[in-house]
Amino acid sequence: MDNLSSEETQLRARQITDESLESTRRILGLASESQDVGIKTITMLDEQGEQLNRIEEGLDQINKDMREAEKTLTELNKCCGLCVCPCNRTKNFDIFFLSSYS
């Protein structure tokens, strides 16, 4: 580098500065893109969390409805509306449900 003239040195310095500036611009662009992706990811995760909460609420309602149906069926199986006949006795819903899907 000692044998480079003053103009060549300045030209090389400008070239390095330009390259550095362009590199910095690319880095800023990538950082901005990464930030956008992060924001979209957080938004999607929030929406998915809400969706899972709605699904869980739906499952809770189904469970409640099944228990109510079990009570109604038990009432319908009562002999003269007083007691369940031994021949019509069914397993408890929870036991039946858990054993069916285990």
N, C-alpha and C positions, 0 to 999 in steps of 0.2 A: 504494500500500500504506500510505501515511501516514495515510489516512483510515479504516483498518480499526481496529476496537476491539481491545482486548487479547484478548477472548474469540474474536473472529473470527481473529485472528492465531494463537492457540493451536489453534483448530479447523483452520485451514489447515495448520499445522505437523504436526498429527496425521495429517491426510489425506495429506500428502506422505510422512510416515514410513510410513504403512500401504501406500501405493503402492510405496514403495521396498522394503518388507519382502516384499510380494507378488511384486514383480519378482525379488527375490533368491531367493525360494522357487521360482519358475519356472526360473530359471537353474540352481539346484541340481538340480531335477528333470531338466532337459535334460542336465546334466552326468552324472547317474546313468544316464540312458538311453544316452548316448553311450558311457559306460564299459561297459555291458552289451553293446552292439553290438560294441564293440572286442574284448571277451572272446570273444564268439561267433565273430567273424571269425577271431581267432587260433586258436580251437579247430578251426574248419572248415578253415583252411589247413593245420594240423598233420595232420588226418585225410586231406586230399587229398595231402599230401606222402607220408604212409605208403602211400596207395593207389597213387601213382605208383611208389614203390619196389617194391611188390608186382608191379605191371605190368612193370616193368623186369626183375625177377627171373624172371617168367614168360617174357618174351621171351628172356632169356639161356638159360633151360632149353629153349625151343623151338629156338634156334640150336644148342645142344649136341646135341639130339636129331636135328636135321637133318644135322649133321655125322656123327653116328654112323650114321644111315641111309645117307648117302652112302658111308661106308666099307663098310657091309654090302653095298650094291648093287655096289660095285666088286669086292668079293670074289666075289659071285655071278656077275659077268660074266667072271671069269677062265676061260680055257680050261684044262681039266684042273686047275684050282686053282693054276696057275703064273703065268700072265701074262694081261693083258687083250688080247683080240683087237683088232686095229686097227678092224675093222668095228663093234665094240661099244663103242669108246672114247667116253666122254661128256665134256663140258666139266666143269671144276672147279665145284663147287657155288657157291662165292663168285662166280665170273665169271657163271655162269648166273643166280644170284639177283639180282645187281646189275644185269645187263643187262635182266632181265625187269621190274624195277620202277623203272628210271631214267626 
